[in-house]
């Protein structure tokens, strides 16, 4: 509780980390600017104006053909064919206008803040119906900026538009007295000027709006020192866990070094228990001694191979028993006696090896391993 109060009391002055930005994108939050869309739409309108002005004859002829097709029904033409042709032309016109507009919208958002999609943005939120929340949004700093931006737009756009129209008043009056084709040509001479002027003003407003939206977005995602610490714990783990991991890594390396050094002691071993190449444990036992067998060398993988190779060079008997080798490896320490749970199993194995070394020809005995010492290769207990 105290930590939460302290965290909320801290001022958020740190820039958001990449992880926090990525998390915001996953939630559908990104920088966006309505003014950029308006500016892009005006640009597309200018392109359409030029396109229509230079291709108006073909466009008018195509639209006239639609009415001819409908008129042909009176003279016996199939209404379904006529309707199909009309729908086909309407779809073509719609695609000509809609596809570039759609591409421009996607491209604009990619430039502004990137494309994101998240179902969280369309989830129902009860606070949207709250009058208090509405007042907070309207009378917040963001609401005041939006109001100022709207006032600035009206003043600049109205002033610039009035100036351009006033300058071309004569041409505008001519439009009402000309044919449709000539009116399009006349309009194309002054209307683009109006659009270009509006585009320049809108572009300036859009840049200002995008800068503000980006600043607000990053400010909303700012973090305090405690947030940075919490994120570090989530991504890299707490210091205590990292310390334990480092300790385990150190112990693993230390054991590996000791196992590698123990290969030199294989020459004094009485027997080597293997599995058959993955694990190798060199045991020493003096017949008649009171103590239990000791582990002189042990290892797995490459170290096991070197122990076996060393044992062959020293003419030491190598006894293969998968479960016994694993049990010795996972329950023994270098230089220490074997586990008391393995006394019987190891005694049977050593007795067999002793007789073999004395030239006796006997059958290899069956050795039972306690169920809780039947390990898999990864050290987990085999419960079968």
Buried (B, 14 or more C-beta within 10 A) or exposed (E): EEEEEEBEEBEBEBEBBEEBBEBBBEEBBBBBBEBBBBBBBBBBBBBBBEBBBEEBEEBBEEEEEBEEBBEBBEEEBEEEEBEEBBEEBEEEBEEEEEEBBEEBBEEBBEEBBEEBEBEEEEEEEEEEEEEEEEEEEEEEEBEEBBEEBEEBBEEBBEEBBEEBBEEBEEBBEBBEEEEEEEBBBBBBEBBBEBBBBBBEBBBBBBBBBBEBBBEBBBEEBBBBEBBBEBBBBEEEEEEEEEEEEEEEEEEEEEBBEBBBEBBEBBBEBBBBBBBEEBBBBBBBBEEEEEEBBBBBBBBBEEBBBBBBEBBEEEEBBBBEBBBBBBBBBBBBEBEEBBBEEBEEBBBBBBEBBBEBEEEEEEEEEEBEBEEEBBBEEEEEEEEE
